Amino acid sequence: MHIFGTGGANGDKDRLPPTRWNPSGLKTNCGFCAISYALEQQKGKLVTADELYEQTLQRLGVVRQGNGDPIPRMLIFPGLNLDQAKIRVEYHELEGRGRGPADYTIWSVAQHAGLELKSGAKDLLNSLVQFGAESKPGWRLDDFVRVRMNRPELAGRATFASMKNYVETNLKGNSIVGSIHAQHFVNMAFSSAGEWKVFDAQKGLAYDGRRIRAELRSLDLFERVSTAF
């Protein structure tokens, strides 16, 4: 598994129009932006990506030397044997002194920020993305449920009510999703009316299925944000 994201400098070429969650307009902090957005959704409290980054440096005991970032702002995708993995030179500050790359995954940073995460069903999520990419605008979660029921292996074996319960149980609520290919994290949710919303807090943009498929391809991380604190 590809573990580490791209680093990138913090010059003008790496700037985006600022958003509420990304006031500095960086292009390399999508994980912190996704956590910031999720925190505001769940707790009604805004902690920006910049603030989360500084809090993380403090937690890890990493001291700034000059104006540059001591660790890239691209959070690490969770994977096996992170502490034994070879750390890219940009992440060398994570080596030793009681810390390691596992302390800089989106899991670890989100949990220390106050979010409880639970891994979701990635196969179901990617099936949803494919459905969204092929569907006309305005579709609802019930439409996806009907398509799932028509799968040959499920024909005659599931009622609409049971399939809807399964899909809602595994997809509804707020989530952080990510793509290893694109090295990018975004937020996902369904409204009470079954409307799908995928939002990029770093860029301040909403995605539909076609855009997700084009930009992110497949989703390799699906972390559901618990509402119980």
C-alpha positions in Angstrom: 0.0 0.0 0.0 1.2 3.5 -0.8 1.4 5.1 2.6 2.7 8.6 2.4 1.2 11.6 0.6 3.0 14.3 -1.4 4.5 17.0 0.7 4.8 20.2 -1.3 6.1 23.7 -0.3 3.9 26.4 1.0 4.6 29.0 -1.7 2.1 30.9 -3.8 1.8 28.1 -6.4 0.4 25.8 -3.7 -2.4 28.3 -2.7 -6.1 28.0 -3.3 -8.8 30.5 -2.6 -9.3 30.3 1.2 -12.2 28.5 2.7 -13.7 28.5 6.2 -11.8 25.3 7.0 -8.7 26.2 5.0 -8.1 29.9 5.7 -4.5 29.7 4.4 -5.6 28.2 1.1 -3.0 25.4 1.1 -3.2 22.6 -1.4 -1.5 20.0 0.8 -3.7 19.9 3.9 -6.8 18.1 2.7 -6.8 15.7 5.7 -6.7 18.5 8.2 -9.5 20.2 6.2 -11.6 17.1 6.3 -11.2 16.7 10.0 -12.0 20.4 10.5 -15.2 20.1 8.5 -16.2 16.9 10.4 -15.6 18.6 13.8 -17.8 21.5 12.9 -20.6 19.2 11.6 -20.5 17.0 14.7 -19.6 19.5 17.5 -20.7 22.9 16.1 -17.1 24.1 16.7 -14.7 25.4 14.1 -11.1 24.4 14.5 -9.3 25.3 11.2 -6.9 23.1 9.4 -4.1 25.5 10.4 -5.0 25.3 14.0 -5.2 21.5 13.9 -1.8 21.3 12.3 -0.2 23.4 15.0 -2.0 21.4 17.7 -0.6 18.2 16.1 2.9 19.6 16.1 2.6 20.4 19.8 1.2 17.0 20.6 4.1 15.3 18.8 6.7 17.6 20.3 7.9 18.8 17.0 9.4 22.3 17.2 9.5 24.7 14.2 12.9 25.7 12.9 12.3 28.8 10.8 9.2 29.6 8.8 8.8 26.3 7.0 6.6 23.4 8.1 8.7 20.7 9.9 6.3 18.0 8.7 4.3 18.0 5.4 0.7 18.8 6.0 -0.5 15.8 3.9 -1.6 13.3 6.5 -0.6 9.7 6.1 -3.0 7.0 4.9 -3.3 4.3 7.5 -1.6 1.0 6.6 0.1 -2.0 8.1 3.5 -1.8 9.9 3.6 2.0 9.8 6.2 2.2 12.5 8.5 -0.1 10.6 7.9 1.7 7.3 10.7 3.7 5.7 9.8 7.4 6.2 10.4 9.8 3.4 12.9 12.5 4.1 10.1 15.1 4.5 8.7 13.1 7.4 11.9 12.5 9.2 10.7 14.5 12.2 8.4 11.6 13.0 11.3 9.3 13.6 12.2 8.4 17.2 11.6 10.3 20.4 8.5 8.2 21.2 6.6 9.0 18.0 6.3 7.5 14.5 4.2 7.7 11.3 1.2 6.0 13.0 0.9 9.2 15.1 0.4 11.2 11.9 -2.3 9.2 10.1 -5.7 10.7 9.6 -7.0 8.2 12.1 -4.7 9.4 14.8 -5.0 13.1 14.2 -8.8 12.9 14.0 -9.1 11.0 17.2 -6.9 13.4 19.1 -9.0 16.2 17.7 -12.1 14.7 19.3 -13.6 12.6 16.5 -14.4 8.9 17.0 -13.9 7.0 13.7 -15.2 3.6 12.6 -14.1 2.0 9.3 -16.9 1.5 6.8 -17.5 -0.9 4.0 -15.3 0.3 1.1 -16.8 -2.0 -1.4 -20.3 -0.6 -0.8 -18.9 2.9 -0.9 -17.2 2.4 -4.3 -20.4 0.8 -5.6 -22.2 4.0 -4.5 -19.6 6.1 -6.3 -20.0 4.1 -9.5 -23.8 4.4 -9.2 -23.5 8.2 -8.7 -21.2 8.5 -11.7 -23.7 6.8 -14.0 -26.9 8.4 -12.6 -28.7 11.6 -13.5 -28.6 14.5 -11.1 -31.2 14.4 -8.3 -31.0 10.7 -7.4 -31.7 9.6 -3.9 -30.4 6.9 -1.6 -33.6 4.8 -2.3 -32.6 4.7 -6.0 -29.3 3.1 -5.1 -31.1 0.6 -2.9 -33.3 -0.5 -5.8 -30.2 -1.0 -8.0 -28.6 -3.1 -5.3 -31.7 -5.3 -5.1 -31.5 -6.0 -8.8 -28.0 -7.6 -8.5 -28.3 -11.3 -9.7 -26.9 -12.7 -6.5 -29.5 -10.9 -4.4 -32.5 -11.4 -6.7 -35.4 -12.7 -4.6 -33.3 -12.9 -1.4 -33.9 -9.4 0.0 -36.8 -7.1 0.6 -36.6 -3.4 -0.2 -36.9 -2.7 3.6 -34.1 -5.0 4.5 -31.8 -3.7 1.8 -32.6 -0.1 2.7 -31.8 -0.8 6.3 -28.5 -2.4 5.3 -27.5 0.5 3.0 -28.5 3.2 5.5 -26.8 1.5 8.4 -23.5 1.3 6.4 -23.6 4.6 4.5 -25.6 7.3 6.3 -24.1 9.8 8.6 -20.9 11.9 8.3 -17.8 10.3 7.0 -14.2 11.1 5.9 -13.2 9.3 2.6 -9.9 9.2 0.8 -8.2 8.2 -2.4 -4.6 6.9 -2.4 -4.4 7.5 -6.2 -5.3 11.2 -5.8 -3.7 11.6 -2.3 -6.9 13.4 -1.2 -9.4 13.3 1.6 -13.0 14.7 1.4 -16.2 14.5 3.5 -19.4 12.6 2.7 -22.9 12.6 4.1 -26.5 11.9 3.3 -29.3 14.3 4.2 -32.4 13.0 6.0 -34.1 13.0 2.5 -31.5 10.7 1.1 -29.5 13.3 -0.9 -25.8 12.5 -1.3 -23.3 15.2 -0.4 -19.6 14.9 -1.0 -17.7 18.1 0.0 -14.1 19.1 -0.4 -13.4 21.5 2.6 -10.0 22.3 1.3 -11.3 23.7 -2.0 -14.9 24.6 -0.9 -16.4 22.4 -3.6 -19.2 19.9 -3.8 -18.5 16.7 -5.8 -21.0 14.6 -7.8 -20.3 11.0 -8.7 -18.8 11.9 -12.1 -16.3 14.3 -10.5 -15.3 11.8 -7.8 -14.7 9.1 -10.4 -12.7 11.5 -12.6 -10.6 13.0 -9.9 -10.3 10.4 -7.1 -11.0 7.2 -9.1 -11.5 4.6 -6.3 -11.9 5.4 -2.6 -9.5 3.5 -0.4 -10.4 5.0 3.0 -13.9 5.2 4.5 -14.0 6.4 8.1 -17.4 7.0 9.5 -17.6 9.8 12.2 -19.4 8.7 15.3 -22.0 11.1 16.7 -21.6 9.6 20.2 -19.1 11.6 22.3 
